[in-house]
Amino acid sequence: MIDESLIKKLNQLSEEFLITKNSSLIESIEYFFQKLTYQTWDTKYKLLLIENPDKQFFSNEMKIFRAAFSSDNAFTKYHLIIPLLIYLFVNHNIRKPALETSLNFMFQSKDHLRPGDFAKTKTGVQRFITNTRFASLELRNLGLLRSDKKHFFKYWSLSPFGILVAAQLYTDFRNHYNLDYFRDQNWAVASIISRNILLSYTSKVSSKEIISQLFSAILEDEVISEHFDLASEKFFVFEKVIKSVLEEGYNTKKQNTKNLVEFINSVNSDNELSKFADSIILKKDIDINMSVVFNILSIFET
């Protein structure tokens, strides 16, 4: 059965953390939460309890909890596309597996998340982690994440195009430029607006002069001189094929999406561009607090 002293200890540590904000307590809290979980499993085993994940208890108390921790009270993948793009840009040189990256992204974003982001789905994973993975797939489909064999699903690394778009976004966020978007939590609205933002910033990086300025601002000099022409020429092709996809939505049955996929596949087989992506080193002063990004998202909180 569940040890009552365990629950008491967990409550004491939680209350102490909420008062002191002492981060050294977190590991102990996590330990006791995990121990409580295992004791819960052990009790279920002794009771031979078979749980039906679809079973609902319709008391008012349960309805309140379900509402608080539902997907309606969490960021969707469409809300996370822009923050994730900027996070990956800032942490471009930190090569971590996808799960570790999503956990670090959640950690840096934790002060701005909603109850539903922390809830676990039927897969047993916290909803924010799941939606971050879905957001990464959206970025990959649009050619903003690398999808060659080395990076496919295992690592999230921005493509050269992703770096250019993210660099312009980053510049505006860094200067606290207020992008007025996401006024509500509706996923369909967030989908349209996030596409419009990407469309706007893809168009914004529309000349060699702008690309040169961005590269000079964010990249080490030797990378600029060696690969600038290759990256810029490819980007102008990318801009043409991605615009219609962003305007109409990603749909593998439509010709514009097929054109984008074909171009991305050709880029993935381009050894020179792959070498360029591997050689990109961001300058050391690249830094941003994720609070800036999520303060903008807070516009649509109700």
MOURRA-V314396 format. One record per residue. N is the residue number from 1. RES is the residue in three letters. PHI is phi as a letter, one per 40 degrees, with the letter a starting at -180 (none if undefined). OMEGA is omega as a letter, one per 40 degrees, with the letter a starting at -180 (999 if undefined). NEAR is the number of other ideal C-beta (glycine too) atoms within 10 Angstrom. Layout:
n->N res->RES phi->PHI omega->OMEGA near->NEAR
n->N res->RES phi->PHI omega->OMEGA near->NEAR
This chain:
n->1 res->MET phi->none omega->a near->8
n->2 res->ILE phi->c omega->a near->12
n->3 res->ASP phi->c omega->a near->11
n->4 res->GLU phi->c omega->i near->8
n->5 res->SER phi->c omega->i near->8
n->6 res->LEU phi->c omega->i near->14
n->7 res->ILE phi->c omega->i near->13
n->8 res->LYS phi->c omega->i near->10
n->9 res->LYS phi->c omega->i near->16
n->10 res->LEU phi->c omega->i near->17
n->11 res->ASN phi->c omega->a near->11
n->12 res->GLN phi->c omega->i near->11
n->13 res->LEU phi->c omega->a near->19
n->14 res->SER phi->c omega->i near->14
n->15 res->GLU phi->c omega->i near->10
n->16 res->GLU phi->c omega->i near->14
n->17 res->PHE phi->c omega->a near->16
n->18 res->LEU phi->c omega->i near->9
n->19 res->ILE phi->c omega->a near->8
n->20 res->THR phi->c omega->a near->10
n->21 res->LYS phi->f omega->a near->8
n->22 res->ASN phi->c omega->a near->10
n->23 res->SER phi->c omega->i near->8
n->24 res->SER phi->c omega->i near->8
n->25 res->LEU phi->c omega->a near->15
n->26 res->ILE phi->d omega->a near->11
n->27 res->GLU phi->c omega->i near->8
n->28 res->SER phi->c omega->i near->14
n->29 res->ILE phi->c omega->i near->15
n->30 res->GLU phi->c omega->i near->11
n->31 res->TYR phi->c omega->a near->12
n->32 res->PHE phi->c omega->i near->17
n->33 res->PHE phi->c omega->a near->13
n->34 res->GLN phi->c omega->i near->10
n->35 res->LYS phi->c omega->i near->15
n->36 res->LEU phi->c omega->i near->16
n->37 res->THR phi->c omega->a near->10
n->38 res->TYR phi->c omega->i near->9
n->39 res->GLN phi->c omega->i near->15
n->40 res->THR phi->c omega->i near->11
n->41 res->TRP phi->c omega->a near->11
n->42 res->ASP phi->c omega->i near->12
n->43 res->THR phi->c omega->i near->12
n->44 res->LYS phi->c omega->i near->12
n->45 res->TYR phi->c omega->a near->9
n->46 res->LYS phi->c omega->i near->9
n->47 res->LEU phi->c omega->a near->9
n->48 res->LEU phi->f omega->a near->6
n->49 res->LEU phi->c omega->i near->9
n->50 res->ILE phi->b omega->a near->6
n->51 res->GLU phi->c omega->i near->7
n->52 res->ASN phi->b omega->a near->6
n->53 res->PRO phi->c omega->a near->7
n->54 res->ASP phi->c omega->a near->6
n->55 res->LYS phi->c omega->a near->6
n->56 res->GLN phi->b omega->i near->10
n->57 res->PHE phi->b omega->a near->9
n->58 res->PHE phi->c omega->i near->7
n->59 res->SER phi->c omega->i near->9
n->60 res->ASN phi->d omega->i near->7
n->61 res->GLU phi->c omega->a near->8
n->62 res->MET phi->c omega->i near->11
n->63 res->LYS phi->c omega->i near->12
n->64 res->ILE phi->c omega->i near->10
n->65 res->PHE phi->c omega->a near->14
n->66 res->ARG phi->c omega->i near->15
n->67 res->ALA phi->c omega->a near->12
n->68 res->ALA phi->c omega->a near->13
n->69 res->PHE phi->b omega->a near->18
n->70 res->SER phi->c omega->i near->14
n->71 res->SER phi->c omega->i near->16
n->72 res->ASP phi->c omega->a near->14
n->73 res->ASN phi->b omega->a near->17
n->74 res->ALA phi->a omega->i near->22
n->75 res->PHE phi->c omega->i near->26
n->76 res->THR phi->c omega->i near->21
n->77 res->LYS phi->c omega->a near->21
n->78 res->TYR phi->c omega->i near->22
n->79 res->HIS phi->c omega->a near->24
n->80 res->LEU phi->c omega->a near->28
n->81 res->ILE phi->d omega->a near->25
n->82 res->ILE phi->c omega->i near->26
n->83 res->PRO phi->d omega->i near->23
n->84 res->LEU phi->c omega->i near->27
n->85 res->LEU phi->d omega->a near->29
n->86 res->ILE phi->c omega->i near->21
n->87 res->TYR phi->d omega->a near->23
n->88 res->LEU phi->c omega->i near->22
n->89 res->PHE phi->c omega->a near->22
n->90 res->VAL phi->c omega->a near->21
n->91 res->ASN phi->b omega->a near->18
n->92 res->HIS phi->d omega->a near->18
n->93 res->ASN phi->c omega->i near->11
n->94 res->ILE phi->c omega->a near->11
n->95 res->ARG phi->c omega->i near->12
n->96 res->LYS phi->b omega->i near->13
n->97 res->PRO phi->d omega->a near->12
n->98 res->ALA phi->d omega->a near->16
n->99 res->LEU phi->c omega->a near->13
n->100 res->GLU phi->c omega->i near->12
n->101 res->THR phi->c omega->a near->22
n->102 res->SER phi->c omega->i near->25
n->103 res->LEU phi->c omega->i near->16
n->104 res->ASN phi->c omega->i near->14
n->105 res->PHE phi->c omega->i near->23
n->106 res->MET phi->c omega->a near->16
n->107 res->PHE phi->c omega->a near->10
n->108 res->GLN phi->c omega->a near->19
n->109 res->SER phi->b omega->a near->22
n->110 res->LYS phi->d omega->a near->13
n->111 res->ASP phi->c omega->a near->9
n->112 res->HIS phi->b omega->a near->17
n->113 res->LEU phi->c omega->a near->16
n->114 res->ARG phi->b omega->i near->18
n->115 res->PRO phi->d omega->a near->14
n->116 res->GLY phi->c omega->i near->21
n->117 res->ASP phi->c omega->a near->23
n->118 res->PHE phi->c omega->a near->14
n->119 res->ALA phi->c omega->i near->18
n->120 res->LYS phi->c omega->i near->12
n->121 res->THR phi->c omega->a near->13
n->122 res->LYS phi->c omega->i near->7
n->123 res->THR phi->c omega->i near->9
n->124 res->GLY phi->g omega->a near->6
n->125 res->VAL phi->b omega->i near->13
n->126 res->GLN phi->c omega->a near->20
n->127 res->ARG phi->d omega->a near->24
n->128 res->PHE phi->c omega->i near->23
n->129 res->ILE phi->c omega->i near->18
n->130 res->THR phi->c omega->a near->18
n->131 res->ASN phi->c omega->i near->24
n->132 res->THR phi->c omega->i near->28
n->133 res->ARG phi->c omega->i near->19
n->134 res->PHE phi->c omega->i near->13
n->135 res->ALA phi->c omega->i near->25
n->136 res->SER phi->c omega->i near->24
n->137 res->LEU phi->c omega->i near->14
n->138 res->GLU phi->c omega->i near->21
n->139 res->LEU phi->c omega->i near->25
n->140 res->ARG phi->c omega->i near->19
n->141 res->ASN phi->c omega->a near->17
n->142 res->LEU phi->c omega->i near->25
n->143 res->GLY phi->g omega->a near->24
n->144 res->LEU phi->c omega->i near->28
n->145 res->LEU phi->b omega->i near->24
n->146 res->ARG phi->c omega->a near->25
n->147 res->SER phi->b omega->i near->21
n->148 res->ASP phi->c omega->a near->17
n->149 res->LYS phi->d omega->a near->8
n->150 res->LYS phi->c omega->a near->13
n->151 res->HIS phi->b omega->a near->20
n->152 res->PHE phi->c omega->i near->12
n->153 res->PHE phi->g omega->a near->12
n->154 res->LYS phi->c omega->a near->11
n->155 res->TYR phi->b omega->i near->15
n->156 res->TRP phi->b omega->a near->26
n->157 res->SER phi->b omega->a near->22
n->158 res->LEU phi->c omega->i near->23
n->159 res->SER phi->c omega->i near->28
n->160 res->PRO phi->d omega->i near->22
n->161 res->PHE phi->c omega->i near->26
n->162 res->GLY phi->c omega->i near->24
n->163 res->ILE phi->c omega->a near->26
n->164 res->LEU phi->c omega->i near->27
n->165 res->VAL phi->c omega->a near->31
n->166 res->ALA phi->c omega->a near->27
n->167 res->ALA phi->c omega->i near->23
n->168 res->GLN phi->c omega->i near->20
n->169 res->LEU phi->c omega->a near->23
n->170 res->TYR phi->d omega->a near->24
n->171 res->THR phi->d omega->i near->16
n->172 res->ASP phi->c omega->i near->14
n->173 res->PHE phi->c omega->a near->24
n->174 res->ARG phi->c omega->i near->15
n->175 res->ASN phi->c omega->i near->8
n->176 res->HIS phi->f omega->i near->9
n->177 res->TYR phi->c omega->a near->11
n->178 res->ASN phi->c omega->i near->10
n->179 res->LEU phi->c omega->a near->17
n->180 res->ASP phi->c omega->a near->9
n->181 res->TYR phi->a omega->i near->18
n->182 res->PHE phi->f omega->i near->22
n->183 res->ARG phi->c omega->i near->13
n->184 res->ASP phi->a omega->a near->11
n->185 res->GLN phi->c omega->a near->19
n->186 res->ASN phi->c omega->a near->15
n->187 res->TRP phi->c omega->a near->16
n->188 res->ALA phi->c omega->i near->9
n->189 res->VAL phi->c omega->i near->16
n->190 res->ALA phi->c omega->i near->24
n->191 res->SER phi->c omega->a near->18
n->192 res->ILE phi->c omega->a near->14
n->193 res->ILE phi->c omega->i near->21
n->194 res->SER phi->c omega->i near->23
n->195 res->ARG phi->c omega->a near->20
n->196 res->ASN phi->c omega->i near->13
n->197 res->ILE phi->c omega->i near->19
n->198 res->LEU phi->c omega->i near->24
n->199 res->LEU phi->c omega->a near->18
n->200 res->SER phi->c omega->a near->14
n->201 res->TYR phi->c omega->i near->20
n->202 res->THR phi->c omega->i near->21
n->203 res->SER phi->c omega->a near->13
n->204 res->LYS phi->c omega->i near->16
n->205 res->VAL phi->c omega->a near->21
n->206 res->SER phi->b omega->i near->12
n->207 res->SER phi->a omega->i near->11
n->208 res->LYS phi->c omega->a near->13
n->209 res->GLU phi->c omega->a near->9
n->210 res->ILE phi->c omega->i near->14
n->211 res->ILE phi->c omega->i near->20
n->212 res->SER phi->c omega->i near->13
n->213 res->GLN phi->c omega->i near->15
n->214 res->LEU phi->c omega->a near->21
n->215 res->PHE phi->c omega->i near->22
n->216 res->SER phi->c omega->a near->12
n->217 res->ALA phi->c omega->a near->13
n->218 res->ILE phi->b omega->a near->24
n->219 res->LEU phi->b omega->i near->21
n->220 res->GLU phi->c omega->a near->14
n->221 res->ASP phi->d omega->a near->10
n->222 res->GLU phi->c omega->i near->10
n->223 res->VAL phi->c omega->a near->17
n->224 res->ILE phi->c omega->a near->16
n->225 res->SER phi->c omega->a near->10
n->226 res->GLU phi->c omega->a near->12
n->227 res->HIS phi->b omega->a near->20
n->228 res->PHE phi->d omega->a near->17
n->229 res->ASP phi->c omega->i near->10
n->230 res->LEU phi->c omega->a near->15
n->231 res->ALA phi->c omega->a near->23
n->232 res->SER phi->c omega->i near->19
n->233 res->GLU phi->c omega->i near->11
n->234 res->LYS phi->c omega->a near->20
n->235 res->PHE phi->c omega->a near->21
n->236 res->PHE phi->c omega->i near->13
n->237 res->VAL phi->c omega->i near->13
n->238 res->PHE phi->d omega->a near->26
n->239 res->GLU phi->d omega->a near->17
n->240 res->LYS phi->c omega->a near->12
n->241 res->VAL phi->c omega->a near->18
n->242 res->ILE phi->c omega->a near->27
n->243 res->LYS phi->d omega->a near->16
n->244 res->SER phi->c omega->i near->16
n->245 res->VAL phi->c omega->i near->23
n->246 res->LEU phi->c omega->i near->20
n->247 res->GLU phi->c omega->a near->11
n->248 res->GLU phi->b omega->a near->12
n->249 res->GLY phi->h omega->a near->13
n->250 res->TYR phi->c omega->a near->17
n->251 res->ASN phi->a omega->a near->11
n->252 res->THR phi->c omega->i near->9
n->253 res->LYS phi->c omega->a near->6
n->254 res->LYS phi->c omega->a near->14
n->255 res->GLN phi->c omega->a near->9
n->256 res->ASN phi->c omega->i near->18
n->257 res->THR phi->c omega->i near->20
n->258 res->LYS phi->c omega->i near->14
n->259 res->ASN phi->c omega->i near->15
n->260 res->LEU phi->c omega->i near->24
n->261 res->VAL phi->c omega->i near->17
n->262 res->GLU phi->c omega->i near->11
n->263 res->PHE phi->c omega->a near->17
n->264 res->ILE phi->c omega->i near->24
n->265 res->ASN phi->c omega->i near->13
n->266 res->SER phi->c omega->i near->12
n->267 res->VAL phi->c omega->a near->21
n->268 res->ASN phi->c omega->i near->19
n->269 res->SER phi->c omega->a near->10
n->270 res->ASP phi->c omega->a near->15
n->271 res->ASN phi->c omega->a near->8
n->272 res->GLU phi->c omega->a near->11
n->273 res->LEU phi->c omega->i near->21
n->274 res->SER phi->c omega->i near->18
n->275 res->LYS phi->c omega->i near->12
n->276 res->PHE phi->c omega->a near->19
n->277 res->ALA phi->c omega->a near->23
n->278 res->ASP phi->c omega->a near->10
n->279 res->SER phi->c omega->a near->13
n->280 res->ILE phi->c omega->i near->20
n->281 res->ILE phi->b omega->i near->12
n->282 res->LEU phi->c omega->i near->19
n->283 res->LYS phi->c omega->a near->11
n->284 res->LYS phi->c omega->a near->8
n->285 res->ASP phi->c omega->i near->7
n->286 res->ILE phi->c omega->a near->17
n->287 res->ASP phi->a omega->i near->9
n->288 res->ILE phi->a omega->i near->15
n->289 res->ASN phi->c omega->a near->12
n->290 res->MET phi->c omega->i near->19
n->291 res->SER phi->d omega->i near->13
n->292 res->VAL phi->c omega->a near->16
n->293 res->VAL phi->c omega->a near->23
n->294 res->PHE phi->c omega->i near->18
n->295 res->ASN phi->c omega->i near->14
n->296 res->ILE phi->c omega->i near->19
n->297 res->LEU phi->c omega->a near->19
n->298 res->SER phi->c omega->i near->10
n->299 res->ILE phi->d omega->a near->13
n->300 res->PHE phi->c omega->i near->17
n->301 res->GLU phi->c omega->i near->11
n->302 res->THR phi->b omega->999 near->6
